[in-house]
Amino acid sequence: MVTDIKYKSVADLKPGERGVISGFTDSHLSLKLLEMGCLPGTEVRMNYAAPLGDPICIKVAGYNLSLRIDEAQIIILES
Protein backbone atom coordinates (compact mmCIF):
# COMPACT_ATOMS: atom_id res chain seq x y z
CA MET A 1 0.00 0.00 0.00
CA VAL A 2 1.39 3.36 -1.05
CA THR A 3 0.53 6.41 1.04
CA ASP A 4 1.03 9.93 -0.17
CA ILE A 5 2.49 11.85 2.77
CA LYS A 6 1.56 15.55 2.72
CA TYR A 7 3.31 18.11 4.84
CA LYS A 8 3.26 21.87 5.15
CA SER A 9 6.40 23.85 4.49
CA VAL A 10 7.32 27.49 5.03
CA ALA A 11 6.68 28.04 1.30
CA ASP A 12 2.99 27.19 1.92
CA LEU A 13 2.48 30.02 4.42
CA LYS A 14 0.60 33.15 3.41
CA PRO A 15 1.62 36.62 4.66
CA GLY A 16 0.88 36.92 8.39
CA GLU A 17 0.61 33.15 8.98
CA ARG A 18 2.80 31.40 11.53
CA GLY A 19 4.17 27.93 11.97
CA VAL A 20 6.63 25.96 14.08
CA ILE A 21 9.59 24.26 12.43
CA SER A 22 9.61 20.49 12.84
CA GLY A 23 12.42 19.48 10.48
CA PHE A 24 13.93 19.58 7.00
CA THR A 25 13.73 17.54 3.80
CA ASP A 26 17.32 18.17 2.63
CA SER A 27 20.22 17.29 4.94
CA HIS A 28 22.75 19.37 2.99
CA LEU A 29 20.78 22.63 2.95
CA SER A 30 19.46 22.07 6.47
CA LEU A 31 22.89 22.90 7.92
CA LYS A 32 22.78 26.33 6.25
CA LEU A 33 19.24 26.90 7.52
CA LEU A 34 20.17 25.80 11.06
CA GLU A 35 23.06 28.29 11.06
CA MET A 36 20.57 31.03 10.10
CA GLY A 37 18.38 30.27 13.13
CA CYS A 38 15.82 27.91 11.59
CA LEU A 39 15.90 25.44 14.47
CA PRO A 40 13.25 22.77 15.11
CA GLY A 41 10.73 24.11 17.62
CA THR A 42 11.25 27.73 16.50
CA GLU A 43 8.25 29.75 15.41
CA VAL A 44 8.38 31.40 11.97
CA ARG A 45 6.09 34.03 10.52
CA MET A 46 5.67 34.73 6.82
CA ASN A 47 6.11 38.48 6.37
CA TYR A 48 5.77 38.96 2.61
CA ALA A 49 6.74 37.72 -0.82
CA ALA A 50 8.32 39.60 -3.70
CA PRO A 51 5.88 40.76 -6.41
CA LEU A 52 6.46 37.61 -8.48
CA GLY A 53 6.37 35.36 -5.39
CA ASP A 54 10.10 34.62 -5.08
CA PRO A 55 11.96 35.32 -2.78
CA ILE A 56 9.94 35.44 0.43
CA CYS A 57 10.71 37.10 3.74
CA ILE A 58 10.10 35.29 7.04
CA LYS A 59 10.65 36.35 10.63
CA VAL A 60 12.61 33.75 12.57
CA ALA A 61 14.72 33.98 15.74
CA GLY A 62 13.99 37.71 16.04
CA TYR A 63 15.12 38.81 12.59
CA ASN A 64 13.90 38.92 9.00
CA LEU A 65 15.29 36.27 6.67
CA SER A 66 14.87 36.22 2.90
CA LEU A 67 14.67 32.79 1.29
CA ARG A 68 14.13 31.44 -2.19
CA ILE A 69 10.97 29.38 -2.54
CA ASP A 70 13.02 26.20 -3.12
CA GLU A 71 14.82 26.83 0.19
CA ALA A 72 11.54 27.54 2.01
CA GLN A 73 10.09 24.24 0.74
CA ILE A 74 12.81 22.39 2.65
CA ILE A 75 11.60 23.72 6.03
CA ILE A 76 8.81 21.44 7.30
CA LEU A 77 6.26 22.79 9.77
CA GLU A 78 4.41 20.97 12.55
CA SER A 79 0.85 20.06 11.62
PyMOL Python script that loads the backbone (N, CA, C, O; Angstrom):
from pymol import cmd

cmd.read_pdbstr("""\
ATOM      1  N   MET A   1       0.837  -1.179   0.000  1.00  0.00           N
ATOM      2  CA  MET A   1       0.000   0.000   0.000  1.00  0.00           C
ATOM      3  C   MET A   1       0.880   1.241   0.000  1.00  0.00           C
ATOM      4  O   MET A   1       1.778   1.376   0.831  1.00  0.00           O
ATOM      5  N   VAL A   2       0.620   2.132  -0.926  1.00  0.00           N
ATOM      6  CA  VAL A   2       1.388   3.362  -1.046  1.00  0.00           C
ATOM      7  C   VAL A   2       0.578   4.498  -0.443  1.00  0.00           C
ATOM      8  O   VAL A   2      -0.590   4.686  -0.782  1.00  0.00           O
ATOM      9  N   THR A   3       1.200   5.250   0.449  1.00  0.00           N
ATOM     10  CA  THR A   3       0.532   6.411   1.039  1.00  0.00           C
ATOM     11  C   THR A   3       1.253   7.665   0.605  1.00  0.00           C
ATOM     12  O   THR A   3       2.482   7.726   0.594  1.00  0.00           O
ATOM     13  N   ASP A   4       0.477   8.651   0.252  1.00  0.00           N
ATOM     14  CA  ASP A   4       1.035   9.930  -0.166  1.00  0.00           C
ATOM     15  C   ASP A   4       1.108  10.839   1.052  1.00  0.00           C
ATOM     16  O   ASP A   4       0.084  11.342   1.516  1.00  0.00           O
ATOM     17  N   ILE A   5       2.298  11.049   1.564  1.00  0.00           N
ATOM     18  CA  ILE A   5       2.490  11.855   2.765  1.00  0.00           C
ATOM     19  C   ILE A   5       2.515  13.326   2.373  1.00  0.00           C
ATOM     20  O   ILE A   5       3.334  13.743   1.554  1.00  0.00           O
ATOM     21  N   LYS A   6       1.611  14.114   2.963  1.00  0.00           N
ATOM     22  CA  LYS A   6       1.559  15.546   2.723  1.00  0.00           C
ATOM     23  C   LYS A   6       2.091  16.260   3.960  1.00  0.00           C
ATOM     24  O   LYS A   6       1.827  15.852   5.091  1.00  0.00           O
ATOM     25  N   TYR A   7       2.824  17.306   3.733  1.00  0.00           N
ATOM     26  CA  TYR A   7       3.311  18.111   4.840  1.00  0.00           C
ATOM     27  C   TYR A   7       3.261  19.562   4.424  1.00  0.00           C
ATOM     28  O   TYR A   7       3.193  19.880   3.237  1.00  0.00           O
ATOM     29  N   LYS A   8       3.296  20.434   5.403  1.00  0.00           N
ATOM     30  CA  LYS A   8       3.261  21.869   5.146  1.00  0.00           C
ATOM     31  C   LYS A   8       4.658  22.430   5.342  1.00  0.00           C
ATOM     32  O   LYS A   8       5.324  22.141   6.336  1.00  0.00           O
ATOM     33  N   SER A   9       5.088  23.225   4.392  1.00  0.00           N
ATOM     34  CA  SER A   9       6.404  23.852   4.490  1.00  0.00           C
ATOM     35  C   SER A   9       6.241  25.356   4.653  1.00  0.00           C
ATOM     36  O   SER A   9       5.134  25.884   4.541  1.00  0.00           O
ATOM     37  N   VAL A  10       7.330  26.030   4.913  1.00  0.00           N
ATOM     38  CA  VAL A  10       7.321  27.492   5.034  1.00  0.00           C
ATOM     39  C   VAL A  10       6.830  28.123   3.728  1.00  0.00           C
ATOM     40  O   VAL A  10       6.191  29.175   3.757  1.00  0.00           O
ATOM     41  N   ALA A  11       7.115  27.505   2.604  1.00  0.00           N
ATOM     42  CA  ALA A  11       6.680  28.036   1.301  1.00  0.00           C
ATOM     43  C   ALA A  11       5.157  28.053   1.176  1.00  0.00           C
ATOM     44  O   ALA A  11       4.619  28.790   0.350  1.00  0.00           O
ATOM     45  N   ASP A  12       4.455  27.255   1.979  1.00  0.00           N
ATOM     46  CA  ASP A  12       2.993  27.193   1.922  1.00  0.00           C
ATOM     47  C   ASP A  12       2.311  28.282   2.743  1.00  0.00           C
ATOM     48  O   ASP A  12       1.103  28.486   2.617  1.00  0.00           O
ATOM     49  N   LEU A  13       3.067  28.978   3.577  1.00  0.00           N
ATOM     50  CA  LEU A  13       2.477  30.024   4.416  1.00  0.00           C
ATOM     51  C   LEU A  13       2.093  31.235   3.582  1.00  0.00           C
ATOM     52  O   LEU A  13       2.743  31.566   2.591  1.00  0.00           O
ATOM     53  N   LYS A  14       1.021  31.884   4.011  1.00  0.00           N
ATOM     54  CA  LYS A  14       0.595  33.148   3.406  1.00  0.00           C
ATOM     55  C   LYS A  14       1.037  34.279   4.333  1.00  0.00           C
ATOM     56  O   LYS A  14       1.248  34.044   5.523  1.00  0.00           O
ATOM     57  N   PRO A  15       1.181  35.502   3.816  1.00  0.00           N
ATOM     58  CA  PRO A  15       1.622  36.617   4.664  1.00  0.00           C
ATOM     59  C   PRO A  15       0.795  36.723   5.954  1.00  0.00           C
ATOM     60  O   PRO A  15      -0.436  36.720   5.926  1.00  0.00           O
ATOM     61  N   GLY A  16       1.510  36.817   7.083  1.00  0.00           N
ATOM     62  CA  GLY A  16       0.881  36.916   8.390  1.00  0.00           C
ATOM     63  C   GLY A  16       0.704  35.579   9.097  1.00  0.00           C
ATOM     64  O   GLY A  16       0.511  35.551  10.312  1.00  0.00           O
ATOM     65  N   GLU A  17       0.764  34.469   8.362  1.00  0.00           N
ATOM     66  CA  GLU A  17       0.607  33.152   8.977  1.00  0.00           C
ATOM     67  C   GLU A  17       1.879  32.744   9.709  1.00  0.00           C
ATOM     68  O   GLU A  17       2.982  33.182   9.381  1.00  0.00           O
ATOM     69  N   ARG A  18       1.687  31.889  10.712  1.00  0.00           N
ATOM     70  CA  ARG A  18       2.803  31.403  11.528  1.00  0.00           C
ATOM     71  C   ARG A  18       2.838  29.884  11.514  1.00  0.00           C
ATOM     72  O   ARG A  18       1.847  29.215  11.223  1.00  0.00           O
ATOM     73  N   GLY A  19       4.009  29.370  11.838  1.00  0.00           N
ATOM     74  CA  GLY A  19       4.167  27.927  11.968  1.00  0.00           C
ATOM     75  C   GLY A  19       5.374  27.640  12.841  1.00  0.00           C
ATOM     76  O   GLY A  19       6.174  28.530  13.129  1.00  0.00           O
ATOM     77  N   VAL A  20       5.499  26.387  13.259  1.00  0.00           N
ATOM     78  CA  VAL A  20       6.625  25.963  14.084  1.00  0.00           C
ATOM     79  C   VAL A  20       7.418  24.935  13.291  1.00  0.00           C
ATOM     80  O   VAL A  20       6.858  23.971  12.768  1.00  0.00           O
ATOM     81  N   ILE A  21       8.719  25.148  13.207  1.00  0.00           N
ATOM     82  CA  ILE A  21       9.590  24.264  12.432  1.00  0.00           C
ATOM     83  C   ILE A  21       9.670  22.892  13.103  1.00  0.00           C
ATOM     84  O   ILE A  21       9.901  22.785  14.308  1.00  0.00           O
ATOM     85  N   SER A  22       9.474  21.843  12.292  1.00  0.00           N
ATOM     86  CA  SER A  22       9.607  20.490  12.837  1.00  0.00           C
ATOM     87  C   SER A  22      10.801  19.752  12.249  1.00  0.00           C
ATOM     88  O   SER A  22      11.287  18.799  12.858  1.00  0.00           O
ATOM     89  N   GLY A  23      11.285  20.167  11.082  1.00  0.00           N
ATOM     90  CA  GLY A  23      12.420  19.482  10.478  1.00  0.00           C
ATOM     91  C   GLY A  23      12.686  19.973   9.072  1.00  0.00           C
ATOM     92  O   GLY A  23      12.182  21.015   8.655  1.00  0.00           O
ATOM     93  N   PHE A  24      13.492  19.202   8.343  1.00  0.00           N
ATOM     94  CA  PHE A  24      13.927  19.581   7.000  1.00  0.00           C
ATOM     95  C   PHE A  24      13.871  18.373   6.073  1.00  0.00           C
ATOM     96  O   PHE A  24      13.926  17.229   6.526  1.00  0.00           O
ATOM     97  N   THR A  25      13.762  18.632   4.781  1.00  0.00           N
ATOM     98  CA  THR A  25      13.733  17.542   3.803  1.00  0.00           C
ATOM     99  C   THR A  25      15.073  17.339   3.112  1.00  0.00           C
ATOM    100  O   THR A  25      15.243  16.352   2.397  1.00  0.00           O
ATOM    101  N   ASP A  26      16.021  18.237   3.301  1.00  0.00           N
ATOM    102  CA  ASP A  26      17.320  18.167   2.631  1.00  0.00           C
ATOM    103  C   ASP A  26      18.419  18.313   3.683  1.00  0.00           C
ATOM    104  O   ASP A  26      18.554  19.369   4.300  1.00  0.00           O
ATOM    105  N   SER A  27      19.197  17.257   3.884  1.00  0.00           N
ATOM    106  CA  SER A  27      20.219  17.292   4.943  1.00  0.00           C
ATOM    107  C   SER A  27      21.352  18.261   4.632  1.00  0.00           C
ATOM    108  O   SER A  27      21.943  18.827   5.551  1.00  0.00           O
ATOM    109  N   HIS A  28      21.667  18.463   3.351  1.00  0.00           N
ATOM    110  CA  HIS A  28      22.755  19.370   2.986  1.00  0.00           C
ATOM    111  C   HIS A  28      22.370  20.826   3.252  1.00  0.00           C
ATOM    112  O   HIS A  28      23.122  21.560   3.894  1.00  0.00           O
ATOM    113  N   LEU A  29      21.218  21.239   2.768  1.00  0.00           N
ATOM    114  CA  LEU A  29      20.783  22.627   2.946  1.00  0.00           C
ATOM    115  C   LEU A  29      20.327  22.898   4.370  1.00  0.00           C
ATOM    116  O   LEU A  29      20.331  24.047   4.812  1.00  0.00           O
ATOM    117  N   SER A  30      19.932  21.850   5.099  1.00  0.00           N
ATOM    118  CA  SER A  30      19.456  22.066   6.467  1.00  0.00           C
ATOM    119  C   SER A  30      20.542  22.665   7.352  1.00  0.00           C
ATOM    120  O   SER A  30      20.230  23.443   8.253  1.00  0.00           O
ATOM    121  N   LEU A  31      21.796  22.328   7.125  1.00  0.00           N
ATOM    122  CA  LEU A  31      22.889  22.901   7.917  1.00  0.00           C
ATOM    123  C   LEU A  31      22.934  24.416   7.753  1.00  0.00           C
ATOM    124  O   LEU A  31      23.088  25.144   8.734  1.00  0.00           O
ATOM    125  N   LYS A  32      22.802  24.890   6.524  1.00  0.00           N
ATOM    126  CA  LYS A  32      22.781  26.334   6.249  1.00  0.00           C
ATOM    127  C   LYS A  32      21.593  26.982   6.959  1.00  0.00           C
ATOM    128  O   LYS A  32      21.733  28.047   7.561  1.00  0.00           O
ATOM    129  N   LEU A  33      20.436  26.347   6.890  1.00  0.00           N
ATOM    130  CA  LEU A  33      19.238  26.899   7.524  1.00  0.00           C
ATOM    131  C   LEU A  33      19.362  26.901   9.047  1.00  0.00           C
ATOM    132  O   LEU A  33      18.931  27.850   9.702  1.00  0.00           O
ATOM    133  N   LEU A  34      19.944  25.851   9.611  1.00  0.00           N
ATOM    134  CA  LEU A  34      20.170  25.804  11.057  1.00  0.00           C
ATOM    135  C   LEU A  34      21.085  26.943  11.500  1.00  0.00           C
ATOM    136  O   LEU A  34      20.843  27.572  12.530  1.00  0.00           O
ATOM    137  N   GLU A  35      22.130  27.207  10.726  1.00  0.00           N
ATOM    138  CA  GLU A  35      23.058  28.295  11.059  1.00  0.00           C
ATOM    139  C   GLU A  35      22.380  29.656  10.996  1.00  0.00           C
ATOM    140  O   GLU A  35      22.827  30.602  11.645  1.00  0.00           O
ATOM    141  N   MET A  36      21.299  29.762  10.216  1.00  0.00           N
ATOM    142  CA  MET A  36      20.566  31.027  10.095  1.00  0.00           C
ATOM    143  C   MET A  36      19.438  31.136  11.118  1.00  0.00           C
ATOM    144  O   MET A  36      18.645  32.076  11.064  1.00  0.00           O
ATOM    145  N   GLY A  37      19.358  30.181  12.052  1.00  0.00           N
ATOM    146  CA  GLY A  37      18.381  30.272  13.131  1.00  0.00           C
ATOM    147  C   GLY A  37      17.107  29.485  12.917  1.00  0.00           C
ATOM    148  O   GLY A  37      16.195  29.571  13.739  1.00  0.00           O
ATOM    149  N   CYS A  38      17.010  28.726  11.851  1.00  0.00           N
ATOM    150  CA  CYS A  38      15.823  27.907  11.586  1.00  0.00           C
ATOM    151  C   CYS A  38      15.955  26.573  12.324  1.00  0.00           C
ATOM    152  O   CYS A  38      16.240  25.541  11.717  1.00  0.00           O
ATOM    153  N   LEU A  39      15.747  26.613  13.623  1.00  0.00           N
ATOM    154  CA  LEU A  39      15.905  25.435  14.472  1.00  0.00           C
ATOM    155  C   LEU A  39      14.550  24.768  14.705  1.00  0.00           C
ATOM    156  O   LEU A  39      13.542  25.463  14.831  1.00  0.00           O
ATOM    157  N   PRO A  40      14.507  23.441  14.766  1.00  0.00           N
ATOM    158  CA  PRO A  40      13.255  22.773  15.109  1.00  0.00           C
ATOM    159  C   PRO A  40      12.698  23.311  16.424  1.00  0.00           C
ATOM    160  O   PRO A  40      13.433  23.506  17.392  1.00  0.00           O
ATOM    161  N   GLY A  41      11.390  23.548  16.443  1.00  0.00           N
ATOM    162  CA  GLY A  41      10.734  24.115  17.616  1.00  0.00           C
ATOM    163  C   GLY A  41      10.632  25.629  17.579  1.00  0.00           C
ATOM    164  O   GLY A  41       9.969  26.218  18.433  1.00  0.00           O
ATOM    165  N   THR A  42      11.269  26.272  16.614  1.00  0.00           N
ATOM    166  CA  THR A  42      11.254  27.727  16.500  1.00  0.00           C
ATOM    167  C   THR A  42      10.046  28.175  15.682  1.00  0.00           C
ATOM    168  O   THR A  42       9.731  27.590  14.646  1.00  0.00           O
ATOM    169  N   GLU A  43       9.382  29.209  16.158  1.00  0.00           N
ATOM    170  CA  GLU A  43       8.249  29.752  15.407  1.00  0.00           C
ATOM    171  C   GLU A  43       8.749  30.639  14.272  1.00  0.00           C
ATOM    172  O   GLU A  43       9.703  31.398  14.441  1.00  0.00           O
ATOM    173  N   VAL A  44       8.098  30.538  13.114  1.00  0.00           N
ATOM    174  CA  VAL A  44       8.381  31.403  11.971  1.00  0.00           C
ATOM    175  C   VAL A  44       7.092  32.097  11.566  1.00  0.00           C
ATOM    176  O   VAL A  44       6.000  31.554  11.730  1.00  0.00           O
ATOM    177  N   ARG A  45       7.234  33.298  11.040  1.00  0.00           N
ATOM    178  CA  ARG A  45       6.085  34.032  10.515  1.00  0.00           C
ATOM    179  C   ARG A  45       6.412  34.488   9.107  1.00  0.00           C
ATOM    180  O   ARG A  45       7.486  35.038   8.861  1.00  0.00           O
ATOM    181  N   MET A  46       5.501  34.264   8.194  1.00  0.00           N
ATOM    182  CA  MET A  46       5.670  34.729   6.823  1.00  0.00           C
ATOM    183  C   MET A  46       5.348  36.214   6.801  1.00  0.00           C
ATOM    184  O   MET A  46       4.227  36.616   7.114  1.00  0.00           O
ATOM    185  N   ASN A  47       6.330  37.031   6.431  1.00  0.00           N
ATOM    186  CA  ASN A  47       6.113  38.475   6.365  1.00  0.00           C
ATOM    187  C   ASN A  47       5.520  38.874   5.019  1.00  0.00           C
ATOM    188  O   ASN A  47       4.427  39.437   4.957  1.00  0.00           O
ATOM    189  N   TYR A  48       6.246  38.580   3.941  1.00  0.00           N
ATOM    190  CA  TYR A  48       5.774  38.961   2.611  1.00  0.00           C
ATOM    191  C   TYR A  48       6.580  38.237   1.545  1.00  0.00           C
ATOM    192  O   TYR A  48       7.631  37.653   1.811  1.00  0.00           O
ATOM    193  N   ALA A  49       6.056  38.296   0.337  1.00  0.00           N
ATOM    194  CA  ALA A  49       6.740  37.723  -0.820  1.00  0.00           C
ATOM    195  C   ALA A  49       7.015  38.842  -1.814  1.00  0.00           C
ATOM    196  O   ALA A  49       6.314  39.854  -1.836  1.00  0.00           O
ATOM    197  N   ALA A  50       8.030  38.651  -2.627  1.00  0.00           N
ATOM    198  CA  ALA A  50       8.325  39.604  -3.696  1.00  0.00           C
ATOM    199  C   ALA A  50       7.141  39.619  -4.672  1.00  0.00           C
ATOM    200  O   ALA A  50       6.338  38.686  -4.672  1.00  0.00           O
ATOM    201  N   PRO A  51       7.021  40.648  -5.493  1.00  0.00           N
ATOM    202  CA  PRO A  51       5.878  40.760  -6.406  1.00  0.00           C
ATOM    203  C   PRO A  51       5.622  39.511  -7.266  1.00  0.00           C
ATOM    204  O   PRO A  51       4.465  39.200  -7.551  1.00  0.00           O
ATOM    205  N   LEU A  52       6.645  38.810  -7.674  1.00  0.00           N
ATOM    206  CA  LEU A  52       6.459  37.609  -8.480  1.00  0.00           C
ATOM    207  C   LEU A  52       6.469  36.337  -7.624  1.00  0.00           C
ATOM    208  O   LEU A  52       6.468  35.228  -8.159  1.00  0.00           O
ATOM    209  N   GLY A  53       6.477  36.499  -6.291  1.00  0.00           N
ATOM    210  CA  GLY A  53       6.371  35.362  -5.390  1.00  0.00           C
ATOM    211  C   GLY A  53       7.685  34.770  -4.908  1.00  0.00           C
ATOM    212  O   GLY A  53       7.674  33.912  -4.025  1.00  0.00           O
ATOM    213  N   ASP A  54       8.804  35.193  -5.451  1.00  0.00           N
ATOM    214  CA  ASP A  54      10.104  34.622  -5.081  1.00  0.00           C
ATOM    215  C   ASP A  54      11.141  35.735  -5.129  1.00  0.00           C
ATOM    216  O   ASP A  54      11.284  36.361  -6.179  1.00  0.00           O
ATOM    217  N   PRO A  55      11.868  36.018  -4.065  1.00  0.00           N
ATOM    218  CA  PRO A  55      11.955  35.316  -2.782  1.00  0.00           C
ATOM    219  C   PRO A  55      10.833  35.727  -1.826  1.00  0.00           C
ATOM    220  O   PRO A  55       9.988  36.564  -2.140  1.00  0.00           O
ATOM    221  N   ILE A  56      10.864  35.095  -0.635  1.00  0.00           N
ATOM    222  CA  ILE A  56       9.941  35.442   0.435  1.00  0.00           C
ATOM    223  C   ILE A  56      10.749  35.932   1.628  1.00  0.00           C
ATOM    224  O   ILE A  56      11.953  35.694   1.724  1.00  0.00           O
ATOM    225  N   CYS A  57      10.067  36.617   2.528  1.00  0.00           N
ATOM    226  CA  CYS A  57      10.714  37.099   3.745  1.00  0.00           C
ATOM    227  C   CYS A  57       9.969  36.524   4.939  1.00  0.00           C
ATOM    228  O   CYS A  57       8.755  36.689   5.058  1.00  0.00           O
ATOM    229  N   ILE A  58      10.700  35.847   5.826  1.00  0.00           N
ATOM    230  CA  ILE A  58      10.105  35.290   7.039  1.00  0.00           C
ATOM    231  C   ILE A  58      10.772  35.925   8.255  1.00  0.00           C
ATOM    232  O   ILE A  58      11.903  36.406   8.181  1.00  0.00           O
ATOM    233  N   LYS A  59      10.055  35.915   9.364  1.00  0.00           N
ATOM    234  CA  LYS A  59      10.648  36.350  10.634  1.00  0.00           C
ATOM    235  C   LYS A  59      10.933  35.097  11.431  1.00  0.00           C
ATOM    236  O   LYS A  59      10.030  34.305  11.700  1.00  0.00           O
ATOM    237  N   VAL A  60      12.188  34.914  11.810  1.00  0.00           N
ATOM    238  CA  VAL A  60      12.611  33.746  12.572  1.00  0.00           C
ATOM    239  C   VAL A  60      13.719  34.180  13.523  1.00  0.00           C
ATOM    240  O   VAL A  60      14.598  34.951  13.138  1.00  0.00           O
ATOM    241  N   ALA A  61      13.686  33.700  14.741  1.00  0.00           N
ATOM    242  CA  ALA A  61      14.723  33.984  15.737  1.00  0.00           C
ATOM    243  C   ALA A  61      14.956  35.482  15.927  1.00  0.00           C
ATOM    244  O   ALA A  61      16.078  35.907  16.200  1.00  0.00           O
ATOM    245  N   GLY A  62      13.894  36.282  15.784  1.00  0.00           N
ATOM    246  CA  GLY A  62      13.994  37.708  16.044  1.00  0.00           C
ATOM    247  C   GLY A  62      14.497  38.572  14.899  1.00  0.00           C
ATOM    248  O   GLY A  62      14.713  39.769  15.084  1.00  0.00           O
ATOM    249  N   TYR A  63      14.687  37.994  13.727  1.00  0.00           N
ATOM    250  CA  TYR A  63      15.117  38.814  12.594  1.00  0.00           C
ATOM    251  C   TYR A  63      14.437  38.367  11.309  1.00  0.00           C
ATOM    252  O   TYR A  63      13.872  37.275  11.237  1.00  0.00           O
ATOM    253  N   ASN A  64      14.498  39.227  10.295  1.00  0.00           N
ATOM    254  CA  ASN A  64      13.903  38.921   8.999  1.00  0.00           C
ATOM    255  C   ASN A  64      14.909  38.178   8.135  1.00  0.00           C
ATOM    256  O   ASN A  64      16.077  38.558   8.054  1.00  0.00           O
ATOM    257  N   LEU A  65      14.444  37.119   7.492  1.00  0.00           N
ATOM    258  CA  LEU A  65      15.292  36.273   6.670  1.00  0.00           C
ATOM    259  C   LEU A  65      14.640  36.103   5.303  1.00  0.00           C
ATOM    260  O   LEU A  65      13.485  35.688   5.212  1.00  0.00           O
ATOM    261  N   SER A  66      15.366  36.418   4.255  1.00  0.00           N
ATOM    262  CA  SER A  66      14.872  36.219   2.895  1.00  0.00           C
ATOM    263  C   SER A  66      15.331  34.858   2.394  1.00  0.00           C
ATOM    264  O   SER A  66      16.496  34.486   2.532  1.00  0.00           O
ATOM    265  N   LEU A  67      14.390  34.125   1.809  1.00  0.00           N
ATOM    266  CA  LEU A  67      14.668  32.786   1.290  1.00  0.00           C
ATOM    267  C   LEU A  67      14.076  32.631  -0.105  1.00  0.00           C
ATOM    268  O   LEU A  67      13.038  33.215  -0.420  1.00  0.00           O
ATOM    269  N   ARG A  68      14.741  31.847  -0.927  1.00  0.00           N
ATOM    270  CA  ARG A  68      14.133  31.445  -2.186  1.00  0.00           C
ATOM    271  C   ARG A  68      13.038  30.433  -1.868  1.00  0.00           C
ATOM    272  O   ARG A  68      13.081  29.762  -0.837  1.00  0.00           O
ATOM    273  N   ILE A  69      12.062  30.330  -2.756  1.00  0.00           N
ATOM    274  CA  ILE A  69      10.968  29.376  -2.541  1.00  0.00           C
ATOM    275  C   ILE A  69      11.499  27.953  -2.399  1.00  0.00           C
ATOM    276  O   ILE A  69      11.022  27.199  -1.551  1.00  0.00           O
ATOM    277  N   ASP A  70      12.486  27.574  -3.221  1.00  0.00           N
ATOM    278  CA  ASP A  70      13.018  26.203  -3.124  1.00  0.00           C
ATOM    279  C   ASP A  70      13.679  25.948  -1.777  1.00  0.00           C
ATOM    280  O   ASP A  70      13.671  24.814  -1.297  1.00  0.00           O
ATOM    281  N   GLU A  71      14.253  26.978  -1.155  1.00  0.00           N
ATOM    282  CA  GLU A  71      14.815  26.829   0.192  1.00  0.00           C
ATOM    283  C   GLU A  71      13.697  26.728   1.235  1.00  0.00           C
ATOM    284  O   GLU A  71      13.781  25.929   2.167  1.00  0.00           O
ATOM    285  N   ALA A  72      12.659  27.539   1.070  1.00  0.00           N
ATOM    286  CA  ALA A  72      11.535  27.543   2.009  1.00  0.00           C
ATOM    287  C   ALA A  72      10.787  26.212   1.987  1.00  0.00           C
ATOM    288  O   ALA A  72      10.225  25.807   3.004  1.00  0.00           O
ATOM    289  N   GLN A  73      10.772  25.528   0.847  1.00  0.00           N
ATOM    290  CA  GLN A  73      10.086  24.238   0.737  1.00  0.00           C
ATOM    291  C   GLN A  73      10.787  23.145   1.541  1.00  0.00           C
ATOM    292  O   GLN A  73      10.183  22.116   1.846  1.00  0.00           O
ATOM    293  N   ILE A  74      12.028  23.356   1.879  1.00  0.00           N
ATOM    294  CA  ILE A  74      12.811  22.387   2.648  1.00  0.00           C
ATOM    295  C   ILE A  74      12.450  22.418   4.133  1.00  0.00           C
ATOM    296  O   ILE A  74      12.654  21.432   4.840  1.00  0.00           O
ATOM    297  N   ILE A  75      11.912  23.552   4.612  1.00  0.00           N
ATOM    298  CA  ILE A  75      11.597  23.721   6.030  1.00  0.00           C
ATOM    299  C   ILE A  75      10.186  23.196   6.281  1.00  0.00           C
ATOM    300  O   ILE A  75       9.208  23.790   5.827  1.00  0.00           O
ATOM    301  N   ILE A  76      10.083  22.081   7.005  1.00  0.00           N
ATOM    302  CA  ILE A  76       8.811  21.436   7.298  1.00  0.00           C
ATOM    303  C   ILE A  76       8.240  21.990   8.610  1.00  0.00           C
ATOM    304  O   ILE A  76       8.958  22.169   9.594  1.00  0.00           O
ATOM    305  N   LEU A  77       6.944  22.252   8.596  1.00  0.00           N
ATOM    306  CA  LEU A  77       6.255  22.794   9.774  1.00  0.00           C
ATOM    307  C   LEU A  77       5.451  21.699  10.467  1.00  0.00           C
ATOM    308  O   LEU A  77       5.025  20.727   9.844  1.00  0.00           O
ATOM    309  N   GLU A  78       5.252  21.883  11.784  1.00  0.00           N
ATOM    310  CA  GLU A  78       4.406  20.968  12.546  1.00  0.00           C
ATOM    311  C   GLU A  78       2.985  21.106  12.045  1.00  0.00           C
ATOM    312  O   GLU A  78       2.562  22.189  11.642  1.00  0.00           O
ATOM    313  N   SER A  79       2.235  19.983  12.071  1.00  0.00           N
ATOM    314  CA  SER A  79       0.846  20.063  11.620  1.00  0.00           C
ATOM    315  C   SER A  79      -0.106  20.374  12.732  1.00  0.00           C
ATOM    316  O   SER A  79      -1.311  20.473  12.503  1.00  0.00           O
TER     317      SER A  79
END
""", "prot")
cmd.dss("prot")
cmd.show_as("cartoon", "prot")
cmd.util.cbc("prot")
cmd.orient("prot")
